[in-house]
Amino acid sequence: MKKGRYISIQTIEENSTSYAIFKARSDMDKVIASCGYTPIVLGSRSRIGLFRVLKRYYDIFSLRLKIKRRDVVFFQFPWIHSNKDAFYNNLFRTGARIQCVIHDIDSLRSDDNAKKLTELNALKNCELIIAHTPAMKHYLAEHGINEERIRQLNIFCYLTTDPIHHIDNLSDAAVIFAGNIRKSPFVNHLQRIAGPRLRFNVYGNGAEEFKESDGVEYKGCFSPEHPGVIEGNWGLVWDGGRLDTCDGMYGKYLRYNSSHKAALYLSLGIPVILWSQSALKDYVLDNNLGIVVDSLEELANTLENLPEEKKQSILKSVKDFADVLRNGDTIRPIVISNIQTI
């Protein structure tokens, strides 16, 4: 019997180099292609919105003509357009062996049971699922997905040729927060904890929601393809509206997901600060990539009491780990090892 092909589903996105949401997917496309998967590209770069929508539908309904039962097909979950049912139905009806990497489980950030059902049904049709963290893997297993099908990513890759930051001092902390300010209102309380040895540089969309203050500066936006412009020596992964905890749906989500901004910071040689209940906590501590705090209100004391030897050890670990992220070596070994077992 003729051996099937290894195929990856890619999708053309407008402004794909301008938004962080597309950076993770673009990087994944490149790494998966480097593992030997041939892309099938869906969509169009046309400036006419209606044509782009119609072309994407046409491409989706053509999947059953392009993909054969013996093929192995890799895609990025979830399908990010509104025609999710059409995409999933046509992809799974090809009869091919379907693999995916999870970017988000949207139903974990909402109480939408219909969305939850759609997501879990789609994932149950995959023979290989690359999930973020042990907590996400456990969640999927609890909801009926065979644990033997699930691999663990831990942290996303971040492909960039921008120079790794040369950081030799972690004592006078310049903490970077890069993200959507609209969903991160805690940034407007940072002035309460800023001081002579703890300041914050805030980057991202939603500047109209930001109130600049002493020790807290808005630094604008940057291209995800060129993150080297960000300034600071610590990178903060936090969500919600409070300093003492990560609250709300986005705070809850940190208990399961691997935030892409952690990969951003680390790829530049910048150690991270995480919430102590983050799903990434153990991975970061085990690999000596940063620190964790219960509350940002204790951050100044935590940093002040961190021994210099520990700070230098973190810097060395992060500098070495940056190359792993830049080379795509958090995802590539998982994909290649699965190819070798098929």
N, C-alpha and C positions, 0 to 999 in steps of 0.2 A: 504493500500500500504506500502510495506517495506521501511523503512527510508534509505536514502543513507549514504554513508560513508563520512568522512572528510579526504581528502587526500592532501598531499603536495608533489610537484615535487622537488626532489633534484638532483643535478648532481655532480659526482665525478670529481675533478679537480687535475691535477698534480701540485705538489708544493703548495697545497692549504693553507698550514700554512706559506708560505714564502712571500706572496704578499698581500698588504692591500686590493686590489680589492676583494679577496676571503674572507677576514676577515668579512666584512659586511654581505656577503651571508651566511657564516658559522654560524654566530651569529643568523641571522634570521631563519635559519633552526632549530636551537635549541629552539628558543622561540616559533616558530610555532608548533613544536612537543609538547612543554609543554602545548599548548592550546588544545591538543587532536587530532591533525591531524596525520594520519599515513603516513609515507614517502613512495613514490615510487622513487627508486634511479636509475638514468640513468648514464651510462658510465662504465668505467673499470679502475682499477689501473694498468693494464698491462704496462710494459715498452716498448712495441711495439706500436709505434704511429699509424700504419695502423689499428691494431686490435682495439685500443681505438676509432678511428673514426668509424669503421664498427659497433662496439658494440653500440655506441651512436645512429647511424642511426637505428639499429635494435630495440633498446629500444624506440625510437621515434615512429616508425611505429607500435610498439606493444601497444601504449597507448590506441588505440581504442578497444583493447581486455581487457585491465586491468581496464579501467574506464567506468562506467555505467552512464546513463542519470540522474539518481537520485543523483549522487555523487556531492559533493562540493569540488572543486579542487583549491588549492592555489599554485601560482608559483611566482618566482621572475623575474621581468621585467627589462631589456630585456633579452631574451635568449642570452647568451654571445658567442655562437658558430656561425660559418658561415652558418650553416644549419637552419637559422631562419625560412624560409618559410616552410620547412618540419615540424619543431616543432610546429609552430602556426597552420598550417593547420590540423595536426593530433590532436592537443589538442582541438581545437574548434569544430572539427567534432565529438567529443565524445558526444556532446549535454549536457555535465555536466555544472553545475553552476561554472563559473570561477571567481576566485579572484586573485588579484596580489598586490604586493608592488613594487613601482618603485624605482630602484636604480639610473638609469640615463635615460634621454631622449637624445639619441645621436645626433638627428637632431638639437637640440638647440645649439650644439657645432660645427655645420657645415652648409653649404648651400646645403646639399644633399636633394633635394625634393623627390627622390625615397625612401630614408631612412625615411623621415618624413611621407610619405604615409603609408609605412609598419608599422611604429610604431603606428600611429593613428588608422589604421584599426584594429590592434591587440588589442589596448586598448578599442576600441568601442565594442569588443566582451566580455568584462569583466563586470560582474554585480557589482563587488566591486573593486575600485582602491584606494590604499593608496598612496597618493602623498606627496611630501616633505613639501611644503610651500603654503601660500595663493597665491603667484605669480604663482606657478606651477599649482595649482588648477584652477586659472583664465585662464591660457593658455589652459588647456585641455577643459574647458568649451567653450572658444572662438572657439575651433576647433571641436565643435559638440558633445562633450561627456557630457551626462546628469550629471549635477552638483550633483544631489542627489546620484549618485553612488560613489562620490569621498569623501574619508576621508583624514584628514590632519595629517601627522606624526610629523612634526616640526623638530625633531632631531632623528637620529638613536641611537639604543642601542649600547653599547660597552662592551661585556662580558670579564671580566678579574679578576683574583684573585691576581694580583700584588697589593702591598700596595698603598693606597691613599697617595699622597705626603703631607708631613707636611710643609706647607708654612705659615710663620708668617710675612713676610716682602715683600711688593710689590713695595717698593720705588726704590731699586736698581734693575732695571729690567734686567732679563735674559730671553730673548724672544726666544721661541722655534719655529722653522719652520720645520715641518715634511712633506715631499712630494716629488714629482718627480721634481728634480732640472732642468731637461731638459725642462720642460714646465713652469718653474718658474724662468726665467732669471733675475727677479727683485732682486734675492738674491745677484747677483754680484754688485749691487749698494748700498747694505746695509752699506758699510763702510762709505758712505757719512753722515749717520745719527748716527752711533755708537759713543759712548763716554764713559766717566768714569761711568755714571749711566745708560747706555743703551747698552747692548751687545746682540749678537745673537748667538744661537746654532742651526746649520742647520743639519738636518738628511734626508737621503733618497738616492735613486738611482740617478745616473748621476753625480757622483763626478768629472768626467773628465771635466764637464762643469763649475765647481765651482772654484772661485778664492778666496782663504783664505786671510784675511786681519786683521788689528788690530780691535779687538772688534767683529769680525765675524769669527766663528770657525766651521769647518766641523767636525761633531761628528760620522759620519758613518751611518750604517743601523742598524735596530733592528727588531726582530721578532714581527709582529703584535699581536701575542699571548702573548707577554711579553713586553708591552710598558713601564713598570715601570722604565726602565733604562734611559729614557730621562731626561735631566736636565734643569731646568728653572722654572720660576714662572709666566710666561704668555705664552699662545699659540697663534700663529698667523695664521689666515686664510686669505690668499691673493693669487692672481694669476696674471699672465701676466709678462710684462717686465719693468714696471714702478713703482716708489715709490709713485707718486702723485695720482695714480688711478689704478684700476684693468682694464686692457685693453685686446683687442683681444677676440677671441672666448671663452677662459676660463674665462676671466673677465666678459663677458656678461653672461656666465652660472651661475655665482655667484648671479645674480639677480633672479634666479629661484630655484636653488638647495640648499639642506642642506648638506654642506660639511661633509664627514665622519670624517675628521680630527678634527672638532669641538667636535664631540662625543669622540674621542680619548683623547683630552686634558681634557675635563670636567670629564671623567670617572676616571681620576687620581687626580682630585681636583685642576686642573690648570685652572684659568680663561682665557677667550679668548679675542683676539683683532680682530675685524671685520672691513671690509670696510663698510662705511656708506650706500652704495647702495646694500649691500648684502640682500638677501631674508630672512636671519636669524636675521637681525638686531633687529626687534621688539621683537622677541621671547627672544633673549639674554638680551635686556634691560628690558623687562617686568619681567623677572625672575632673574634679577640682577646677571647675569653670566659673565659679562665682560664689555668691553667698545667698542665704535665704533669711527673710525676716517675717515675723507675724504681722507687724505693723510698720508702716513707713515712719511713724512717730518714734520708733526705736532705731532708725537707720543711722543717725549721727553717732549715737553711742556704740552701735555695732561696728561701724567703720573705725571709730577712734580706738576701740579696744582690739582691733584685728592686728595680730603681731606682724611686724615688718617681714619676717621670714615667710609667713603665710601669704602675704600680699605678693611677694616675689614668686612664690611657688605657683600661685594662681596665674600670674602673668605669663609664666613659662608654659603652663598647661594650655592656656588659651591661645598663645601664639602657635604652638604645635598643632592644636586642633583646628585652627583657621584653615590650614591647607586641606584638611579632611573635607570641610564644608565646601571649599572652593573647587575641589575636584569631583564633587558629587559622590564621595565615598561613604555617605551614610545610607544611600539608597542603592547604589550599584551592586554591592555584594549580595544584597537580598534578591535582586532581580536575576543576577547571574547564577546564584546557587539554585534558584527555582528552575531556570532553563536547564541546568545540568541534571535535574531530577525528573524532567518530563520525558 
